[in-house]
Each structure stands twice: as structure tokens, then as C-alpha cells.
Amino acid sequence: MDATFNKFKGDVKTETIKYLADPQLRNIVNVSIALERPLLVKGEPGTGKTMLAHAIALSLGKKLITWNVKSTTEAIDGCYMYDTVQRLNDSRFGSEDRNVNRIKDYI
């Protein structure tokens, strides 16, 4: 684990993103990075949560994966579901154009 707390500088400027984090937010993000723990960001619409995520991903050289959560979202929705029954059915009775060895077709 990298114990430094300065990976996220808090100021990102590109053609599409212009973001400047205040020192307290920058420290919170860096602690989360150093501890390798997720950071839950809450707030009203339009307060910059998504821009913060884009700025963090960009500054770390990572791809941002978004998941829009709403009041009916459950934690299990964040996991993939593997359809074993459909794969078994396809292996026994499925058409020839269905390849049961392609696992991603059943996720």
C-alpha cells in the first residue's frame, strides 16, 4: 500500500474537465486512496459529485466506471448475475448459433 496522501492534487484542467477541490476534500480523497477504501460521495444534484469522480480518475490515470444509484437501487445490483439455468438450457436444447462456452453471454 502506498502510504502517501498526495496522489490527488485537486486541480484538474482539460478540455472537458475543469475542477478545483478545496484542501479538505483533497485530503479526504487522498486518505481514501491511501487506505485503498471506497469513498461514498453524497449531495444534491449539481453539486459536483460526478465532476469530482472524473477529476480523480483523470488525475490517477484510471478509467471512470459510473453507476447511477437511485432510491430503489440495492447493493446486489452492483454485482453481476450469472444465468446458470439459461446456460444449461442452451447446452441441452439451444440453437447452434448459441455458444455455451462464451460465459459473458450469460452474465
LOLODO-21027 format. One record per residue: residue number from 1; x, y, z of N, C-alpha, C in turn. Coordinates in nm, 4 decimals. Example, Ala and Ser with C-alpha at 12.3 -4.5 7.8 and 13.67 -1.06 7.14 Angstrom:
BEGIN
- num,n_u,n_v,n_w,ca_u,ca_v,ca_w,c_u,c_v,c_w
- 1,1.3190,-0.5690,0.7800,1.2300,-0.4500,0.7800,1.3200,-0.3300,0.7800
- 2,1.2850,-0.2250,0.7080,1.3670,-0.1060,0.7140,1.2900,0.0030,0.7870
END
This chain:
BEGIN
- num,n_u,n_v,n_w,ca_u,ca_v,ca_w,c_u,c_v,c_w
- 1,0.0852,-0.1184,0.0000,0.0000,0.0000,0.0000,0.0891,0.1239,0.0000
- 2,0.0543,0.2204,-0.0798,0.1264,0.3474,-0.0855,0.0742,0.4376,0.0261
- 3,0.1616,0.4730,0.1202,0.1181,0.5493,0.2373,0.1190,0.7001,0.2149
- 4,0.1469,0.7450,0.0940,0.1457,0.8891,0.0701,0.0031,0.9383,0.0543
- 5,-0.0166,1.0644,0.0891,-0.1500,1.1227,0.0846,-0.1571,1.2367,-0.0160
- 6,-0.0873,1.2238,-0.1274,-0.0863,1.3345,-0.2226,-0.1030,1.2901,-0.3675
- 7,-0.1678,1.1785,-0.3911,-0.1884,1.1336,-0.5286,-0.2872,1.2220,-0.6029
- 8,-0.3919,1.2653,-0.5341,-0.4917,1.3527,-0.5956,-0.4571,1.4959,-0.5589
- 9,-0.4137,1.5730,-0.6573,-0.3707,1.7109,-0.6323,-0.4884,1.8064,-0.6164
- 10,-0.6034,1.7693,-0.6718,-0.7223,1.8511,-0.6527,-0.7461,1.9554,-0.7590
- 11,-0.6524,1.9709,-0.8520,-0.6747,2.0675,-0.9593,-0.6530,1.9985,-1.0939
- 12,-0.7606,1.9833,-1.1667,-0.7575,1.9158,-1.2958,-0.8142,2.0105,-1.3993
- 13,-0.7405,2.0286,-1.5070,-0.7883,2.1144,-1.6155,-0.7590,2.0460,-1.7479
- 14,-0.8629,2.0088,-1.8185,-0.8507,1.9552,-1.9535,-0.9522,2.0290,-2.0390
- 15,-0.9650,1.9846,-2.1628,-1.0642,2.0480,-2.2499,-1.2058,2.0257,-2.1987
- 16,-1.2290,1.9114,-2.1347,-1.3647,1.8781,-2.0913,-1.3862,1.8940,-1.9411
- 17,-1.2796,1.8894,-1.8625,-1.2946,1.8957,-1.7170,-1.2110,2.0097,-1.6604
- 18,-1.2756,2.0935,-1.5826,-1.2058,2.1968,-1.5057,-1.2555,2.1827,-1.3622
- 19,-1.1716,2.1294,-1.2749,-1.2145,2.1006,-1.1390,-1.1068,2.1443,-1.0408
- 20,-1.1476,2.2112,-0.9357,-1.0570,2.2543,-0.8300,-1.1193,2.2154,-0.6964
- 21,-1.0561,2.1205,-0.6277,-1.1079,2.0731,-0.4989,-1.0497,2.1565,-0.3857
- 22,-1.1310,2.1807,-0.2827,-1.0788,2.2520,-0.1668,-0.9856,2.1576,-0.0891
- 23,-0.8966,2.2115,-0.0064,-0.7969,2.1286,0.0627,-0.8571,2.0160,0.1471
- 24,-0.9691,2.0409,0.2130,-1.0301,1.9373,0.2969,-1.0775,1.8198,0.2119
- 25,-1.1439,1.8483,0.1004,-1.1902,1.7421,0.0117,-1.0718,1.6678,-0.0486
- 26,-0.9689,1.7405,-0.0870,-0.8489,1.6783,-0.1433,-0.7877,1.5811,-0.0422
- 27,-0.7810,1.6214,0.0847,-0.7263,1.5336,0.1886,-0.8121,1.4095,0.2079
- 28,-0.9437,1.4262,0.2062,-1.0343,1.3120,0.2216,-1.0137,1.2124,0.1085
- 29,-1.0046,1.2623,-0.0134,-0.9832,1.1747,-0.1293,-0.8500,1.1019,-0.1166
- 30,-0.7456,1.1728,-0.0788,-0.6136,1.1107,-0.0677,-0.6066,1.0066,0.0435
- 31,-0.6766,1.0292,0.1536,-0.6821,0.9280,0.2595,-0.7528,0.8035,0.2077
- 32,-0.8615,0.8216,0.1352,-0.9339,0.7091,0.0767,-0.8443,0.6300,-0.0187
- 33,-0.7662,0.7013,-0.0990,-0.6742,0.6353,-0.1922,-0.5663,0.5595,-0.1153
- 34,-0.5075,0.6233,-0.0147,-0.4001,0.5612,0.0628,-0.4483,0.4373,0.1372
- 35,-0.5712,0.4419,0.1876,-0.6270,0.3279,0.2610,-0.6859,0.2219,0.1685
- 36,-0.6897,0.2550,0.0386,-0.7490,0.1657,-0.0617,-0.8919,0.1274,-0.0236
- 37,-0.9679,0.2270,0.0166,-1.1073,0.2080,0.0564,-1.1956,0.2949,-0.0310
- 38,-1.3189,0.2520,-0.0559,-1.4096,0.3343,-0.1376,-1.4493,0.4621,-0.0646
- 39,-1.4891,0.5584,-0.1425,-1.5332,0.6865,-0.0880,-1.6762,0.7104,-0.1346
- 40,-1.7691,0.7193,-0.0412,-1.9084,0.7473,-0.0741,-1.9277,0.8980,-0.0747
- 41,-1.9691,0.9496,-0.1894,-1.9900,1.0937,-0.2043,-2.1394,1.1181,-0.2187
- 42,-2.1966,1.1944,-0.1264,-2.3392,1.2260,-0.1293,-2.3573,1.3745,-0.1507
- 43,-2.4726,1.4099,-0.2058,-2.5024,1.5515,-0.2219,-2.6179,1.5735,-0.3165
- 44,-2.6666,1.6934,-0.3150,-2.7767,1.7315,-0.4032,-2.7304,1.7290,-0.5486
- 45,-2.8256,1.7150,-0.6419,-2.7892,1.7200,-0.7839,-2.7199,1.8517,-0.8178
- 46,-2.6156,1.8410,-0.8990,-2.5463,1.9605,-0.9448,-2.4387,2.0132,-0.8517
- 47,-2.4028,1.9365,-0.7480,-2.3019,1.9854,-0.6539,-2.1601,1.9434,-0.6899
- 48,-2.1429,1.8663,-0.7969,-2.0088,1.8325,-0.8441,-1.9585,1.6939,-0.8093
- 49,-2.0470,1.6037,-0.7696,-2.0043,1.4686,-0.7334,-1.9423,1.3962,-0.8532
- 50,-2.0091,1.4013,-0.9663,-1.9591,1.3338,-1.0862,-1.8329,1.4011,-1.1377
- 51,-1.8280,1.5328,-1.1308,-1.7061,1.6029,-1.1731,-1.5878,1.5643,-1.0847
- 52,-1.6112,1.5470,-0.9551,-1.5056,1.5019,-0.8648,-1.4560,1.3643,-0.9074
- 53,-1.5479,1.2738,-0.9352,-1.5097,1.1384,-0.9775,-1.4281,1.1421,-1.1063
- 54,-1.4717,1.2234,-1.2030,-1.3961,1.2372,-1.3280,-1.2567,1.2934,-1.3008
- 55,-1.2475,1.3927,-1.2150,-1.1187,1.4548,-1.1842,-1.0247,1.3560,-1.1152
- 56,-1.0774,1.2770,-1.0230,-0.9953,1.1772,-0.9539,-0.9446,1.0735,-1.0529
- 57,-1.0348,1.0196,-1.1342,-0.9955,0.9178,-1.2321,-0.8905,0.9716,-1.3278
- 58,-0.9121,1.0919,-1.3758,-0.8180,1.1523,-1.4701,-0.6815,1.1742,-1.4054
- 59,-0.6801,1.2242,-1.2831,-0.5519,1.2518,-1.2179,-0.4767,1.1240,-1.1825
- 60,-0.5485,1.0130,-1.1646,-0.4845,0.8849,-1.1339,-0.4575,0.8021,-1.2590
- 61,-0.5022,0.8524,-1.3745,-0.4825,0.7787,-1.4989,-0.5676,0.6534,-1.5073
- 62,-0.6844,0.6571,-1.4469,-0.7751,0.5417,-1.4445,-0.8988,0.5699,-1.5274
- 63,-0.9651,0.4628,-1.5697,-1.0914,0.4748,-1.6414,-1.2040,0.4876,-1.5387
- 64,-1.2937,0.5820,-1.5597,-1.4058,0.6009,-1.4684,-1.5208,0.5097,-1.5092
- 65,-1.5683,0.4324,-1.4146,-1.6851,0.3472,-1.4358,-1.7968,0.4069,-1.3516
- 66,-1.9056,0.4472,-1.4160,-2.0144,0.5121,-1.3426,-2.1275,0.4141,-1.3141
- 67,-2.1943,0.4371,-1.2037,-2.3118,0.3599,-1.1653,-2.4082,0.4587,-1.1024
- 68,-2.5149,0.4883,-1.1723,-2.6143,0.5826,-1.1223,-2.7072,0.5111,-1.0255
- 69,-2.7041,0.5547,-0.9022,-2.7810,0.4927,-0.7953,-2.9050,0.5761,-0.7693
- 70,-3.0168,0.5091,-0.7441,-3.1402,0.5789,-0.7086,-3.1983,0.5151,-0.5831
- 71,-3.3098,0.5618,-0.5375,-3.3654,0.5154,-0.4101,-3.4033,0.3677,-0.4121
- 72,-3.4289,0.3117,-0.5283,-3.4673,0.1705,-0.5364,-3.3484,0.0781,-0.5628
- 73,-3.2286,0.1335,-0.5760,-3.1103,0.0525,-0.6030,-3.0715,-0.0263,-0.4789
- 74,-3.0373,-0.1529,-0.4987,-2.9914,-0.2373,-0.3893,-2.8466,-0.2755,-0.4138
- 75,-2.7745,-0.3118,-0.3089,-2.6326,-0.3450,-0.3208,-2.6096,-0.4591,-0.4195
- 76,-2.6984,-0.5549,-0.4228,-2.6834,-0.6695,-0.5129,-2.6842,-0.6257,-0.6591
- 77,-2.7436,-0.5101,-0.6880,-2.7464,-0.4592,-0.8251,-2.6065,-0.4263,-0.8761
- 78,-2.5115,-0.4074,-0.7856,-2.3744,-0.3779,-0.8248,-2.2945,-0.5011,-0.8622
- 79,-2.3518,-0.6169,-0.8413,-2.2853,-0.7429,-0.8756,-2.3423,-0.7959,-1.0062
- 80,-2.2624,-0.8724,-1.0752,-2.3160,-0.9331,-1.1962,-2.3955,-1.0575,-1.1593
- 81,-2.4888,-1.0933,-1.2428,-2.5699,-1.2122,-1.2219,-2.5366,-1.3124,-1.3318
- 82,-2.5106,-1.4345,-1.2941,-2.4751,-1.5403,-1.3875,-2.5951,-1.6332,-1.4027
- 83,-2.6435,-1.6477,-1.5244,-2.7644,-1.7259,-1.5509,-2.7282,-1.8710,-1.5828
- 84,-2.7123,-1.9518,-1.4779,-2.6749,-2.0921,-1.4967,-2.7868,-2.1728,-1.5603
- 85,-2.9097,-2.1388,-1.5280,-3.0234,-2.2138,-1.5823,-3.0331,-2.1950,-1.7334
- 86,-3.0164,-2.0701,-1.7806,-3.0217,-2.0451,-1.9251,-2.9063,-2.1148,-1.9968
- 87,-2.7886,-2.1147,-1.9346,-2.6735,-2.1811,-1.9974,-2.6969,-2.3315,-2.0060
- 88,-2.7512,-2.3911,-1.9006,-2.7822,-2.5340,-1.9037,-2.8864,-2.5632,-2.0104
- 89,-2.9889,-2.4799,-2.0176,-3.0927,-2.4977,-2.1190,-3.0334,-2.4883,-2.2598
- 90,-2.9469,-2.3894,-2.2820,-2.8854,-2.3739,-2.4137,-2.7944,-2.4907,-2.4477
- 91,-2.7280,-2.5476,-2.3474,-2.6390,-2.6606,-2.3747,-2.7174,-2.7847,-2.4144
- 92,-2.8384,-2.7956,-2.3674,-2.9197,-2.9137,-2.3985,-3.0117,-2.8907,-2.5170
- 93,-3.0751,-2.7736,-2.5225,-3.1800,-2.7518,-2.6219,-3.1599,-2.6269,-2.7073
- 94,-3.0532,-2.5530,-2.6830,-3.0332,-2.4259,-2.7519,-2.9984,-2.4423,-2.8985
- 95,-3.0115,-2.3334,-2.9717,-2.9789,-2.3356,-3.1141,-2.8270,-2.3427,-3.1324
- 96,-2.7852,-2.3777,-3.2520,-2.6429,-2.3947,-3.2797,-2.5664,-2.2623,-3.2795
- 97,-2.6358,-2.1519,-3.2991,-2.5669,-2.0221,-3.3012,-2.5332,-1.9728,-3.1603
- 98,-2.5796,-2.0421,-3.0595,-2.5519,-2.0060,-2.9199,-2.4344,-2.0887,-2.8695
- 99,-2.3235,-2.0251,-2.8330,-2.2049,-2.0947,-2.7846,-2.2037,-2.0905,-2.6322
- 100,-2.2274,-2.2039,-2.5697,-2.2345,-2.2082,-2.4231,-2.0981,-2.1884,-2.3583
- 101,-1.9915,-2.1943,-2.4353,-1.8579,-2.1699,-2.3806,-1.8280,-2.0211,-2.3658
- 102,-1.9123,-1.9368,-2.4231,-1.8955,-1.7911,-2.4085,-1.9715,-1.7463,-2.2837
- 103,-1.9023,-1.7506,-2.1727,-1.9638,-1.7213,-2.0427,-2.0239,-1.5815,-2.0388
- 104,-1.9599,-1.4860,-2.1064,-2.0102,-1.3481,-2.0998,-2.1514,-1.3342,-2.1564
- 105,-2.1957,-1.4304,-2.2374,-2.3328,-1.4272,-2.2888,-2.4358,-1.4553,-2.1794
- 106,-2.3906,-1.5052,-2.0667,-2.4827,-1.5434,-1.9595,-2.4671,-1.4557,-1.8349
- 107,-2.3982,-1.3444,-1.8508,-2.3807,-1.2513,-1.7384,-2.4683,-1.1303,-1.7602
END
